[in-house]
Amino acid sequence: MLFTVALTNFSDIFKSSFIENTASFSIIDSLLGLGMAFIIGLFIYAIYKKTFKGVIYSHTFNISLVIMTMATALVIMGISQNVLLSLGMVGALSIVRFRTPIKDPMDLVFLFWSVIAGILSGAGFILLAAIGTVSIGFVIVLFSNKIRVENPYLLVVKFDKDNIGEKVEQIISSKVKKYVLKSKSIMQGDEVEVTYEIRVKENDAQITSTISQIDGVRSAVMLSYDGNFTA
């Protein structure tokens, strides 16, 4: 009699709600959601690679977009089966901190896009995820390739005497569409350093060669500028 009671209690352990919850999900739905998340992630990967306009392309960041889409879908499929698990997952994810700085706003857009696509795929809104992904990709490609944006440049010129600055400004006014003096520094030995924000004509970078030929000019450097990063 005692052996029967012990056997019954031992069997109850394997009939716990934990084991039942792990078997309650649909394998077909899970594979379909993960597969759709993978396809959408590849689409985001292709759009990011095609429309990247930064200085250094990061292949690892682009791959992380695919993985983030699938991982988000996997999390959503897991927490949708259990309310308690969803609350615990929210608490666990709230302690995650991303230490990598996002310098380009478009990188943040792609990250948010991957998370949203993963959420929709994991929640079962596959058609909505597909339509939204194609629409966003079309808008990004349209604005990236069809609409031309006039990017400013920073022109840094160093010369010996202050009166040479007038010659420099004359050349700048004749070579560029628009220019604005951003800073002027006078160092020891009458050395002057000036920084202009300029908008060149058809990406013409010959202005640096013309300015460098002026007697007294030590250096002339032109940098691409987007407000957050120079290179």
mmCIF file of the C-alpha atoms, coordinates in Angstrom:
data_MODEL
# 
_entry.id   MODEL 
# 
loop_
_atom_site.group_PDB 
_atom_site.id 
_atom_site.type_symbol 
_atom_site.label_atom_id 
_atom_site.label_alt_id 
_atom_site.label_comp_id 
_atom_site.label_asym_id 
_atom_site.label_entity_id 
_atom_site.label_seq_id 
_atom_site.pdbx_PDB_ins_code 
_atom_site.Cartn_x 
_atom_site.Cartn_y 
_atom_site.Cartn_z 
_atom_site.occupancy 
_atom_site.B_iso_or_equiv 
_atom_site.pdbx_formal_charge 
_atom_site.auth_seq_id 
_atom_site.auth_comp_id 
_atom_site.auth_asym_id 
_atom_site.auth_atom_id 
_atom_site.pdbx_PDB_model_num 
ATOM 1   C CA . MET A 1 1   ? 0.000  0.000  0.000   1.00 0.00 ? 1   MET A CA 1 
ATOM 2   C CA . LEU A 1 2   ? 2.792  2.384  0.830   1.00 0.00 ? 2   LEU A CA 1 
ATOM 3   C CA . PHE A 1 3   ? 4.542  1.487  -2.417  1.00 0.00 ? 3   PHE A CA 1 
ATOM 4   C CA . THR A 1 4   ? 1.401  2.383  -4.410  1.00 0.00 ? 4   THR A CA 1 
ATOM 5   C CA . VAL A 1 5   ? 1.158  5.802  -2.768  1.00 0.00 ? 5   VAL A CA 1 
ATOM 6   C CA . ALA A 1 6   ? 4.818  6.515  -3.454  1.00 0.00 ? 6   ALA A CA 1 
ATOM 7   C CA . LEU A 1 7   ? 4.410  5.472  -7.085  1.00 0.00 ? 7   LEU A CA 1 
ATOM 8   C CA . THR A 1 8   ? 1.408  7.741  -7.501  1.00 0.00 ? 8   THR A CA 1 
ATOM 9   C CA . ASN A 1 9   ? 3.280  10.748 -6.160  1.00 0.00 ? 9   ASN A CA 1 
ATOM 10  C CA . PHE A 1 10  ? 6.229  9.993  -8.432  1.00 0.00 ? 10  PHE A CA 1 
ATOM 11  C CA . SER A 1 11  ? 3.935  9.947  -11.464 1.00 0.00 ? 11  SER A CA 1 
ATOM 12  C CA . ASP A 1 12  ? 2.381  13.254 -10.481 1.00 0.00 ? 12  ASP A CA 1 
ATOM 13  C CA . ILE A 1 13  ? 5.753  14.913 -10.900 1.00 0.00 ? 13  ILE A CA 1 
ATOM 14  C CA . PHE A 1 14  ? 5.735  14.172 -14.628 1.00 0.00 ? 14  PHE A CA 1 
ATOM 15  C CA . LYS A 1 15  ? 2.138  15.367 -14.948 1.00 0.00 ? 15  LYS A CA 1 
ATOM 16  C CA . SER A 1 16  ? 3.011  18.852 -13.749 1.00 0.00 ? 16  SER A CA 1 
ATOM 17  C CA . SER A 1 17  ? 1.836  21.952 -15.578 1.00 0.00 ? 17  SER A CA 1 
ATOM 18  C CA . PHE A 1 18  ? 5.401  22.677 -16.661 1.00 0.00 ? 18  PHE A CA 1 
ATOM 19  C CA . ILE A 1 19  ? 5.599  19.551 -18.826 1.00 0.00 ? 19  ILE A CA 1 
ATOM 20  C CA . GLU A 1 20  ? 2.110  20.172 -20.202 1.00 0.00 ? 20  GLU A CA 1 
ATOM 21  C CA . ASN A 1 21  ? 2.938  23.763 -21.143 1.00 0.00 ? 21  ASN A CA 1 
ATOM 22  C CA . THR A 1 22  ? 6.067  22.769 -23.029 1.00 0.00 ? 22  THR A CA 1 
ATOM 23  C CA . ALA A 1 23  ? 4.036  20.428 -25.223 1.00 0.00 ? 23  ALA A CA 1 
ATOM 24  C CA . SER A 1 24  ? 1.147  22.831 -25.841 1.00 0.00 ? 24  SER A CA 1 
ATOM 25  C CA . PHE A 1 25  ? 2.691  24.722 -28.769 1.00 0.00 ? 25  PHE A CA 1 
ATOM 26  C CA . SER A 1 26  ? 2.253  23.794 -32.430 1.00 0.00 ? 26  SER A CA 1 
ATOM 27  C CA . ILE A 1 27  ? 5.413  22.710 -34.210 1.00 0.00 ? 27  ILE A CA 1 
ATOM 28  C CA . ILE A 1 28  ? 4.005  23.643 -37.622 1.00 0.00 ? 28  ILE A CA 1 
ATOM 29  C CA . ASP A 1 29  ? 3.026  27.146 -36.495 1.00 0.00 ? 29  ASP A CA 1 
ATOM 30  C CA . SER A 1 30  ? 6.386  27.617 -34.829 1.00 0.00 ? 30  SER A CA 1 
ATOM 31  C CA . LEU A 1 31  ? 8.323  26.570 -37.922 1.00 0.00 ? 31  LEU A CA 1 
ATOM 32  C CA . LEU A 1 32  ? 6.099  28.759 -40.088 1.00 0.00 ? 32  LEU A CA 1 
ATOM 33  C CA . GLY A 1 33  ? 6.674  31.777 -37.852 1.00 0.00 ? 33  GLY A CA 1 
ATOM 34  C CA . LEU A 1 34  ? 10.426 31.245 -37.672 1.00 0.00 ? 34  LEU A CA 1 
ATOM 35  C CA . GLY A 1 35  ? 10.633 30.660 -41.410 1.00 0.00 ? 35  GLY A CA 1 
ATOM 36  C CA . MET A 1 36  ? 8.745  33.853 -42.134 1.00 0.00 ? 36  MET A CA 1 
ATOM 37  C CA . ALA A 1 37  ? 10.951 35.756 -39.689 1.00 0.00 ? 37  ALA A CA 1 
ATOM 38  C CA . PHE A 1 38  ? 14.029 34.390 -41.478 1.00 0.00 ? 38  PHE A CA 1 
ATOM 39  C CA . ILE A 1 39  ? 12.721 35.445 -44.904 1.00 0.00 ? 39  ILE A CA 1 
ATOM 40  C CA . ILE A 1 40  ? 11.854 38.917 -43.623 1.00 0.00 ? 40  ILE A CA 1 
ATOM 41  C CA . GLY A 1 41  ? 15.259 39.142 -41.968 1.00 0.00 ? 41  GLY A CA 1 
ATOM 42  C CA . LEU A 1 42  ? 16.955 38.344 -45.282 1.00 0.00 ? 42  LEU A CA 1 
ATOM 43  C CA . PHE A 1 43  ? 14.857 41.015 -46.963 1.00 0.00 ? 43  PHE A CA 1 
ATOM 44  C CA . ILE A 1 44  ? 15.920 43.567 -44.341 1.00 0.00 ? 44  ILE A CA 1 
ATOM 45  C CA . TYR A 1 45  ? 19.516 42.383 -44.817 1.00 0.00 ? 45  TYR A CA 1 
ATOM 46  C CA . ALA A 1 46  ? 19.321 43.040 -48.573 1.00 0.00 ? 46  ALA A CA 1 
ATOM 47  C CA . ILE A 1 47  ? 17.696 46.459 -48.137 1.00 0.00 ? 47  ILE A CA 1 
ATOM 48  C CA . TYR A 1 48  ? 20.311 47.562 -45.599 1.00 0.00 ? 48  TYR A CA 1 
ATOM 49  C CA . LYS A 1 49  ? 23.187 46.440 -47.835 1.00 0.00 ? 49  LYS A CA 1 
ATOM 50  C CA . LYS A 1 50  ? 21.696 48.118 -50.912 1.00 0.00 ? 50  LYS A CA 1 
ATOM 51  C CA . THR A 1 51  ? 20.849 51.456 -49.270 1.00 0.00 ? 51  THR A CA 1 
ATOM 52  C CA . PHE A 1 52  ? 23.837 51.834 -46.939 1.00 0.00 ? 52  PHE A CA 1 
ATOM 53  C CA . LYS A 1 53  ? 25.318 55.316 -47.335 1.00 0.00 ? 53  LYS A CA 1 
ATOM 54  C CA . GLY A 1 54  ? 27.680 55.441 -44.369 1.00 0.00 ? 54  GLY A CA 1 
ATOM 55  C CA . VAL A 1 55  ? 31.447 55.382 -44.260 1.00 0.00 ? 55  VAL A CA 1 
ATOM 56  C CA . ILE A 1 56  ? 32.187 51.793 -43.165 1.00 0.00 ? 56  ILE A CA 1 
ATOM 57  C CA . TYR A 1 57  ? 29.730 48.982 -43.905 1.00 0.00 ? 57  TYR A CA 1 
ATOM 58  C CA . SER A 1 58  ? 29.358 46.555 -40.981 1.00 0.00 ? 58  SER A CA 1 
ATOM 59  C CA . HIS A 1 59  ? 28.548 43.034 -42.158 1.00 0.00 ? 59  HIS A CA 1 
ATOM 60  C CA . THR A 1 60  ? 28.159 41.754 -38.597 1.00 0.00 ? 60  THR A CA 1 
ATOM 61  C CA . PHE A 1 61  ? 25.553 44.430 -37.828 1.00 0.00 ? 61  PHE A CA 1 
ATOM 62  C CA . ASN A 1 62  ? 23.618 43.428 -40.936 1.00 0.00 ? 62  ASN A CA 1 
ATOM 63  C CA . ILE A 1 63  ? 23.668 39.759 -39.918 1.00 0.00 ? 63  ILE A CA 1 
ATOM 64  C CA . SER A 1 64  ? 22.468 40.743 -36.455 1.00 0.00 ? 64  SER A CA 1 
ATOM 65  C CA . LEU A 1 65  ? 19.320 42.177 -38.068 1.00 0.00 ? 65  LEU A CA 1 
ATOM 66  C CA . VAL A 1 66  ? 18.403 38.722 -39.379 1.00 0.00 ? 66  VAL A CA 1 
ATOM 67  C CA . ILE A 1 67  ? 19.129 37.067 -36.038 1.00 0.00 ? 67  ILE A CA 1 
ATOM 68  C CA . MET A 1 68  ? 17.206 39.741 -34.124 1.00 0.00 ? 68  MET A CA 1 
ATOM 69  C CA . THR A 1 69  ? 14.133 39.201 -36.298 1.00 0.00 ? 69  THR A CA 1 
ATOM 70  C CA . MET A 1 70  ? 14.168 35.445 -35.645 1.00 0.00 ? 70  MET A CA 1 
ATOM 71  C CA . ALA A 1 71  ? 14.985 35.806 -31.945 1.00 0.00 ? 71  ALA A CA 1 
ATOM 72  C CA . THR A 1 72  ? 12.150 38.268 -31.411 1.00 0.00 ? 72  THR A CA 1 
ATOM 73  C CA . ALA A 1 73  ? 9.719  35.935 -33.175 1.00 0.00 ? 73  ALA A CA 1 
ATOM 74  C CA . LEU A 1 74  ? 10.908 33.062 -30.969 1.00 0.00 ? 74  LEU A CA 1 
ATOM 75  C CA . VAL A 1 75  ? 10.375 35.086 -27.791 1.00 0.00 ? 75  VAL A CA 1 
ATOM 76  C CA . ILE A 1 76  ? 6.879  36.166 -28.854 1.00 0.00 ? 76  ILE A CA 1 
ATOM 77  C CA . MET A 1 77  ? 5.895  32.575 -29.650 1.00 0.00 ? 77  MET A CA 1 
ATOM 78  C CA . GLY A 1 78  ? 7.125  31.483 -26.232 1.00 0.00 ? 78  GLY A CA 1 
ATOM 79  C CA . ILE A 1 79  ? 5.437  34.131 -24.116 1.00 0.00 ? 79  ILE A CA 1 
ATOM 80  C CA . SER A 1 80  ? 2.149  33.916 -26.032 1.00 0.00 ? 80  SER A CA 1 
ATOM 81  C CA . GLN A 1 81  ? 1.548  30.475 -24.522 1.00 0.00 ? 81  GLN A CA 1 
ATOM 82  C CA . ASN A 1 82  ? 1.833  31.532 -20.882 1.00 0.00 ? 82  ASN A CA 1 
ATOM 83  C CA . VAL A 1 83  ? 0.898  34.775 -19.136 1.00 0.00 ? 83  VAL A CA 1 
ATOM 84  C CA . LEU A 1 84  ? 3.298  34.181 -16.244 1.00 0.00 ? 84  LEU A CA 1 
ATOM 85  C CA . LEU A 1 85  ? 6.117  33.482 -18.674 1.00 0.00 ? 85  LEU A CA 1 
ATOM 86  C CA . SER A 1 86  ? 5.380  36.714 -20.516 1.00 0.00 ? 86  SER A CA 1 
ATOM 87  C CA . LEU A 1 87  ? 5.619  38.731 -17.303 1.00 0.00 ? 87  LEU A CA 1 
ATOM 88  C CA . GLY A 1 88  ? 8.883  37.032 -16.387 1.00 0.00 ? 88  GLY A CA 1 
ATOM 89  C CA . MET A 1 89  ? 10.311 37.619 -19.858 1.00 0.00 ? 89  MET A CA 1 
ATOM 90  C CA . VAL A 1 90  ? 9.458  41.320 -19.689 1.00 0.00 ? 90  VAL A CA 1 
ATOM 91  C CA . GLY A 1 91  ? 11.245 41.568 -16.350 1.00 0.00 ? 91  GLY A CA 1 
ATOM 92  C CA . ALA A 1 92  ? 14.275 39.695 -17.676 1.00 0.00 ? 92  ALA A CA 1 
ATOM 93  C CA . LEU A 1 93  ? 14.559 41.789 -20.848 1.00 0.00 ? 93  LEU A CA 1 
ATOM 94  C CA . SER A 1 94  ? 14.238 45.027 -18.887 1.00 0.00 ? 94  SER A CA 1 
ATOM 95  C CA . ILE A 1 95  ? 17.740 44.531 -17.456 1.00 0.00 ? 95  ILE A CA 1 
ATOM 96  C CA . VAL A 1 96  ? 19.355 44.247 -20.910 1.00 0.00 ? 96  VAL A CA 1 
ATOM 97  C CA . ARG A 1 97  ? 21.397 47.282 -21.869 1.00 0.00 ? 97  ARG A CA 1 
ATOM 98  C CA . PHE A 1 98  ? 22.890 47.877 -25.320 1.00 0.00 ? 98  PHE A CA 1 
ATOM 99  C CA . ARG A 1 99  ? 26.353 49.387 -24.992 1.00 0.00 ? 99  ARG A CA 1 
ATOM 100 C CA . THR A 1 100 ? 27.059 49.831 -28.707 1.00 0.00 ? 100 THR A CA 1 
ATOM 101 C CA . PRO A 1 101 ? 26.384 53.455 -29.706 1.00 0.00 ? 101 PRO A CA 1 
ATOM 102 C CA . ILE A 1 102 ? 24.121 54.008 -32.700 1.00 0.00 ? 102 ILE A CA 1 
ATOM 103 C CA . LYS A 1 103 ? 25.584 56.944 -34.640 1.00 0.00 ? 103 LYS A CA 1 
ATOM 104 C CA . ASP A 1 104 ? 23.435 56.692 -37.757 1.00 0.00 ? 104 ASP A CA 1 
ATOM 105 C CA . PRO A 1 105 ? 19.663 57.181 -37.196 1.00 0.00 ? 105 PRO A CA 1 
ATOM 106 C CA . MET A 1 106 ? 18.938 54.768 -40.055 1.00 0.00 ? 106 MET A CA 1 
ATOM 107 C CA . ASP A 1 107 ? 20.664 51.960 -38.143 1.00 0.00 ? 107 ASP A CA 1 
ATOM 108 C CA . LEU A 1 108 ? 18.181 52.514 -35.330 1.00 0.00 ? 108 LEU A CA 1 
ATOM 109 C CA . VAL A 1 109 ? 15.341 52.380 -37.867 1.00 0.00 ? 109 VAL A CA 1 
ATOM 110 C CA . PHE A 1 110 ? 16.553 49.004 -39.155 1.00 0.00 ? 110 PHE A CA 1 
ATOM 111 C CA . LEU A 1 111 ? 16.824 47.658 -35.604 1.00 0.00 ? 111 LEU A CA 1 
ATOM 112 C CA . PHE A 1 112 ? 13.277 48.770 -34.796 1.00 0.00 ? 112 PHE A CA 1 
ATOM 113 C CA . TRP A 1 113 ? 12.090 47.329 -38.121 1.00 0.00 ? 113 TRP A CA 1 
ATOM 114 C CA . SER A 1 114 ? 13.627 43.940 -37.295 1.00 0.00 ? 114 SER A CA 1 
ATOM 115 C CA . VAL A 1 115 ? 12.007 43.859 -33.845 1.00 0.00 ? 115 VAL A CA 1 
ATOM 116 C CA . ILE A 1 116 ? 8.549  44.791 -35.184 1.00 0.00 ? 116 ILE A CA 1 
ATOM 117 C CA . ALA A 1 117 ? 8.787  42.212 -37.986 1.00 0.00 ? 117 ALA A CA 1 
ATOM 118 C CA . GLY A 1 118 ? 9.796  39.562 -35.454 1.00 0.00 ? 118 GLY A CA 1 
ATOM 119 C CA . ILE A 1 119 ? 6.891  40.437 -33.168 1.00 0.00 ? 119 ILE A CA 1 
ATOM 120 C CA . LEU A 1 120 ? 4.356  40.180 -35.996 1.00 0.00 ? 120 LEU A CA 1 
ATOM 121 C CA . SER A 1 121 ? 5.815  36.896 -37.260 1.00 0.00 ? 121 SER A CA 1 
ATOM 122 C CA . GLY A 1 122 ? 5.867  35.371 -33.789 1.00 0.00 ? 122 GLY A CA 1 
ATOM 123 C CA . ALA A 1 123 ? 2.309  36.518 -33.054 1.00 0.00 ? 123 ALA A CA 1 
ATOM 124 C CA . GLY A 1 124 ? 1.017  34.868 -36.237 1.00 0.00 ? 124 GLY A CA 1 
ATOM 125 C CA . PHE A 1 125 ? 0.335  38.035 -38.257 1.00 0.00 ? 125 PHE A CA 1 
ATOM 126 C CA . ILE A 1 126 ? 2.365  36.719 -41.178 1.00 0.00 ? 126 ILE A CA 1 
ATOM 127 C CA . LEU A 1 127 ? 0.473  38.537 -43.918 1.00 0.00 ? 127 LEU A CA 1 
ATOM 128 C CA . LEU A 1 128 ? 0.679  41.845 -42.049 1.00 0.00 ? 128 LEU A CA 1 
ATOM 129 C CA . ALA A 1 129 ? 4.409  41.316 -41.465 1.00 0.00 ? 129 ALA A CA 1 
ATOM 130 C CA . ALA A 1 130 ? 4.982  40.620 -45.161 1.00 0.00 ? 130 ALA A CA 1 
ATOM 131 C CA . ILE A 1 131 ? 2.958  43.614 -46.384 1.00 0.00 ? 131 ILE A CA 1 
ATOM 132 C CA . GLY A 1 132 ? 4.544  45.956 -43.860 1.00 0.00 ? 132 GLY A CA 1 
ATOM 133 C CA . THR A 1 133 ? 8.057  44.754 -44.645 1.00 0.00 ? 133 THR A CA 1 
ATOM 134 C CA . VAL A 1 134 ? 7.654  45.197 -48.393 1.00 0.00 ? 134 VAL A CA 1 
ATOM 135 C CA . SER A 1 135 ? 6.113  48.650 -47.906 1.00 0.00 ? 135 SER A CA 1 
ATOM 136 C CA . ILE A 1 136 ? 8.891  49.868 -45.610 1.00 0.00 ? 136 ILE A CA 1 
ATOM 137 C CA . GLY A 1 137 ? 11.556 48.449 -47.906 1.00 0.00 ? 137 GLY A CA 1 
ATOM 138 C CA . PHE A 1 138 ? 10.015 50.218 -50.900 1.00 0.00 ? 138 PHE A CA 1 
ATOM 139 C CA . VAL A 1 139 ? 9.981  53.562 -49.069 1.00 0.00 ? 139 VAL A CA 1 
ATOM 140 C CA . ILE A 1 140 ? 13.612 53.204 -47.959 1.00 0.00 ? 140 ILE A CA 1 
ATOM 141 C CA . VAL A 1 141 ? 14.811 52.304 -51.471 1.00 0.00 ? 141 VAL A CA 1 
ATOM 142 C CA . LEU A 1 142 ? 12.778 55.173 -52.949 1.00 0.00 ? 142 LEU A CA 1 
ATOM 143 C CA . PHE A 1 143 ? 14.237 57.804 -50.639 1.00 0.00 ? 143 PHE A CA 1 
ATOM 144 C CA . SER A 1 144 ? 17.732 56.344 -50.890 1.00 0.00 ? 144 SER A CA 1 
ATOM 145 C CA . ASN A 1 145 ? 18.070 56.127 -54.678 1.00 0.00 ? 145 ASN A CA 1 
ATOM 146 C CA . LYS A 1 146 ? 15.500 58.443 -56.257 1.00 0.00 ? 146 LYS A CA 1 
ATOM 147 C CA . ILE A 1 147 ? 15.639 61.478 -53.996 1.00 0.00 ? 147 ILE A CA 1 
ATOM 148 C CA . ARG A 1 148 ? 18.957 63.289 -53.995 1.00 0.00 ? 148 ARG A CA 1 
ATOM 149 C CA . VAL A 1 149 ? 20.097 64.896 -50.772 1.00 0.00 ? 149 VAL A CA 1 
ATOM 150 C CA . GLU A 1 150 ? 22.661 67.666 -50.802 1.00 0.00 ? 150 GLU A CA 1 
ATOM 151 C CA . ASN A 1 151 ? 25.184 66.626 -48.173 1.00 0.00 ? 151 ASN A CA 1 
ATOM 152 C CA . PRO A 1 152 ? 27.325 69.378 -46.644 1.00 0.00 ? 152 PRO A CA 1 
ATOM 153 C CA . TYR A 1 153 ? 31.080 69.190 -46.172 1.00 0.00 ? 153 TYR A CA 1 
ATOM 154 C CA . LEU A 1 154 ? 33.478 70.675 -43.669 1.00 0.00 ? 154 LEU A CA 1 
ATOM 155 C CA . LEU A 1 155 ? 36.451 72.510 -45.133 1.00 0.00 ? 155 LEU A CA 1 
ATOM 156 C CA . VAL A 1 156 ? 39.352 72.990 -42.693 1.00 0.00 ? 156 VAL A CA 1 
ATOM 157 C CA . VAL A 1 157 ? 42.094 75.365 -43.859 1.00 0.00 ? 157 VAL A CA 1 
ATOM 158 C CA . LYS A 1 158 ? 45.321 76.264 -42.050 1.00 0.00 ? 158 LYS A CA 1 
ATOM 159 C CA . PHE A 1 159 ? 47.400 79.249 -43.164 1.00 0.00 ? 159 PHE A CA 1 
ATOM 160 C CA . ASP A 1 160 ? 50.175 81.476 -41.835 1.00 0.00 ? 160 ASP A CA 1 
ATOM 161 C CA . LYS A 1 161 ? 48.711 84.972 -41.738 1.00 0.00 ? 161 LYS A CA 1 
ATOM 162 C CA . ASP A 1 162 ? 45.235 86.340 -41.169 1.00 0.00 ? 162 ASP A CA 1 
ATOM 163 C CA . ASN A 1 163 ? 45.148 88.343 -44.436 1.00 0.00 ? 163 ASN A CA 1 
ATOM 164 C CA . ILE A 1 164 ? 45.322 85.101 -46.473 1.00 0.00 ? 164 ILE A CA 1 
ATOM 165 C CA . GLY A 1 165 ? 41.812 84.325 -45.263 1.00 0.00 ? 165 GLY A CA 1 
ATOM 166 C CA . GLU A 1 166 ? 40.382 86.843 -47.735 1.00 0.00 ? 166 GLU A CA 1 
ATOM 167 C CA . LYS A 1 167 ? 41.916 84.965 -50.676 1.00 0.00 ? 167 LYS A CA 1 
ATOM 168 C CA . VAL A 1 168 ? 40.616 81.692 -49.288 1.00 0.00 ? 168 VAL A CA 1 
ATOM 169 C CA . GLU A 1 169 ? 37.072 83.037 -49.011 1.00 0.00 ? 169 GLU A CA 1 
ATOM 170 C CA . GLN A 1 170 ? 37.210 84.410 -52.551 1.00 0.00 ? 170 GLN A CA 1 
ATOM 171 C CA . ILE A 1 171 ? 38.041 80.963 -53.915 1.00 0.00 ? 171 ILE A CA 1 
ATOM 172 C CA . ILE A 1 172 ? 35.391 79.324 -51.747 1.00 0.00 ? 172 ILE A CA 1 
ATOM 173 C CA . SER A 1 173 ? 32.673 81.753 -52.878 1.00 0.00 ? 173 SER A CA 1 
ATOM 174 C CA . SER A 1 174 ? 33.514 81.090 -56.541 1.00 0.00 ? 174 SER A CA 1 
ATOM 175 C CA . LYS A 1 175 ? 33.693 77.292 -56.254 1.00 0.00 ? 175 LYS A CA 1 
ATOM 176 C CA . VAL A 1 176 ? 30.791 76.310 -53.986 1.00 0.00 ? 176 VAL A CA 1 
ATOM 177 C CA . LYS A 1 177 ? 27.049 76.878 -53.907 1.00 0.00 ? 177 LYS A CA 1 
ATOM 178 C CA . LYS A 1 178 ? 26.940 78.045 -50.316 1.00 0.00 ? 178 LYS A CA 1 
ATOM 179 C CA . TYR A 1 179 ? 29.366 78.380 -47.427 1.00 0.00 ? 179 TYR A CA 1 
ATOM 180 C CA . VAL A 1 180 ? 29.191 79.342 -43.763 1.00 0.00 ? 180 VAL A CA 1 
ATOM 181 C CA . LEU A 1 181 ? 32.094 80.092 -41.419 1.00 0.00 ? 181 LEU A CA 1 
ATOM 182 C CA . LYS A 1 182 ? 31.801 77.671 -38.486 1.00 0.00 ? 182 LYS A CA 1 
ATOM 183 C CA . SER A 1 183 ? 34.949 78.442 -36.478 1.00 0.00 ? 183 SER A CA 1 
ATOM 184 C CA . LYS A 1 184 ? 38.187 80.427 -36.560 1.00 0.00 ? 184 LYS A CA 1 
ATOM 185 C CA . SER A 1 185 ? 41.200 79.817 -34.322 1.00 0.00 ? 185 SER A CA 1 
ATOM 186 C CA . ILE A 1 186 ? 44.389 81.904 -34.097 1.00 0.00 ? 186 ILE A CA 1 
ATOM 187 C CA . MET A 1 187 ? 47.358 79.982 -32.705 1.00 0.00 ? 187 MET A CA 1 
ATOM 188 C CA . GLN A 1 188 ? 50.890 80.914 -31.743 1.00 0.00 ? 188 GLN A CA 1 
ATOM 189 C CA . GLY A 1 189 ? 53.075 82.248 -34.542 1.00 0.00 ? 189 GLY A CA 1 
ATOM 190 C CA . ASP A 1 190 ? 50.091 83.883 -36.320 1.00 0.00 ? 190 ASP A CA 1 
ATOM 191 C CA . GLU A 1 191 ? 48.885 80.501 -37.583 1.00 0.00 ? 191 GLU A CA 1 
ATOM 192 C CA . VAL A 1 192 ? 45.159 80.562 -38.350 1.00 0.00 ? 192 VAL A CA 1 
ATOM 193 C CA . GLU A 1 193 ? 42.754 77.636 -38.661 1.00 0.00 ? 193 GLU A CA 1 
ATOM 194 C CA . VAL A 1 194 ? 39.278 78.187 -40.112 1.00 0.00 ? 194 VAL A CA 1 
ATOM 195 C CA . THR A 1 195 ? 36.426 75.743 -40.632 1.00 0.00 ? 195 THR A CA 1 
ATOM 196 C CA . TYR A 1 196 ? 33.706 76.294 -43.239 1.00 0.00 ? 196 TYR A CA 1 
ATOM 197 C CA . GLU A 1 197 ? 30.528 74.361 -43.874 1.00 0.00 ? 197 GLU A CA 1 
ATOM 198 C CA . ILE A 1 198 ? 30.235 74.204 -47.661 1.00 0.00 ? 198 ILE A CA 1 
ATOM 199 C CA . ARG A 1 199 ? 27.953 72.704 -50.298 1.00 0.00 ? 199 ARG A CA 1 
ATOM 200 C CA . VAL A 1 200 ? 29.927 71.855 -53.394 1.00 0.00 ? 200 VAL A CA 1 
ATOM 201 C CA . LYS A 1 201 ? 28.779 71.648 -56.998 1.00 0.00 ? 201 LYS A CA 1 
ATOM 202 C CA . GLU A 1 202 ? 28.288 68.043 -58.161 1.00 0.00 ? 202 GLU A CA 1 
ATOM 203 C CA . ASN A 1 203 ? 30.632 66.593 -55.507 1.00 0.00 ? 203 ASN A CA 1 
ATOM 204 C CA . ASP A 1 204 ? 33.547 68.667 -56.816 1.00 0.00 ? 204 ASP A CA 1 
ATOM 205 C CA . ALA A 1 205 ? 36.456 68.139 -54.436 1.00 0.00 ? 205 ALA A CA 1 
ATOM 206 C CA . GLN A 1 206 ? 39.003 70.144 -56.466 1.00 0.00 ? 206 GLN A CA 1 
ATOM 207 C CA . ILE A 1 207 ? 38.543 73.128 -54.188 1.00 0.00 ? 207 ILE A CA 1 
ATOM 208 C CA . THR A 1 208 ? 41.110 71.715 -51.762 1.00 0.00 ? 208 THR A CA 1 
ATOM 209 C CA . SER A 1 209 ? 43.759 71.586 -54.511 1.00 0.00 ? 209 SER A CA 1 
ATOM 210 C CA . THR A 1 210 ? 43.026 75.168 -55.539 1.00 0.00 ? 210 THR A CA 1 
ATOM 211 C CA . ILE A 1 211 ? 43.261 76.481 -51.976 1.00 0.00 ? 211 ILE A CA 1 
ATOM 212 C CA . SER A 1 212 ? 46.470 74.521 -51.307 1.00 0.00 ? 212 SER A CA 1 
ATOM 213 C CA . GLN A 1 213 ? 48.195 76.379 -54.164 1.00 0.00 ? 213 GLN A CA 1 
ATOM 214 C CA . ILE A 1 214 ? 47.839 79.723 -52.356 1.00 0.00 ? 214 ILE A CA 1 
ATOM 215 C CA . ASP A 1 215 ? 51.109 80.947 -50.863 1.00 0.00 ? 215 ASP A CA 1 
ATOM 216 C CA . GLY A 1 216 ? 50.961 80.695 -47.097 1.00 0.00 ? 216 GLY A CA 1 
ATOM 217 C CA . VAL A 1 217 ? 48.356 77.934 -46.932 1.00 0.00 ? 217 VAL A CA 1 
ATOM 218 C CA . ARG A 1 218 ? 49.681 74.960 -44.980 1.00 0.00 ? 218 ARG A CA 1 
ATOM 219 C CA . SER A 1 219 ? 46.836 72.502 -45.450 1.00 0.00 ? 219 SER A CA 1 
ATOM 220 C CA . ALA A 1 220 ? 43.269 72.220 -46.767 1.00 0.00 ? 220 ALA A CA 1 
ATOM 221 C CA . VAL A 1 221 ? 41.103 69.262 -45.787 1.00 0.00 ? 221 VAL A CA 1 
ATOM 222 C CA . MET A 1 222 ? 37.492 68.573 -46.801 1.00 0.00 ? 222 MET A CA 1 
ATOM 223 C CA . LEU A 1 223 ? 35.401 66.196 -44.687 1.00 0.00 ? 223 LEU A CA 1 
ATOM 224 C CA . SER A 1 224 ? 31.961 64.715 -45.257 1.00 0.00 ? 224 SER A CA 1 
ATOM 225 C CA . TYR A 1 225 ? 29.556 65.913 -42.605 1.00 0.00 ? 225 TYR A CA 1 
ATOM 226 C CA . ASP A 1 226 ? 26.109 64.736 -41.511 1.00 0.00 ? 226 ASP A CA 1 
ATOM 227 C CA . GLY A 1 227 ? 25.793 66.497 -38.161 1.00 0.00 ? 227 GLY A CA 1 
ATOM 228 C CA . ASN A 1 228 ? 26.902 63.511 -36.062 1.00 0.00 ? 228 ASN A CA 1 
ATOM 229 C CA . PHE A 1 229 ? 29.930 62.001 -37.769 1.00 0.00 ? 229 PHE A CA 1 
ATOM 230 C CA . THR A 1 230 ? 32.797 63.282 -39.868 1.00 0.00 ? 230 THR A CA 1 
ATOM 231 C CA . ALA A 1 231 ? 35.064 61.211 -42.058 1.00 0.00 ? 231 ALA A CA 1 
# 
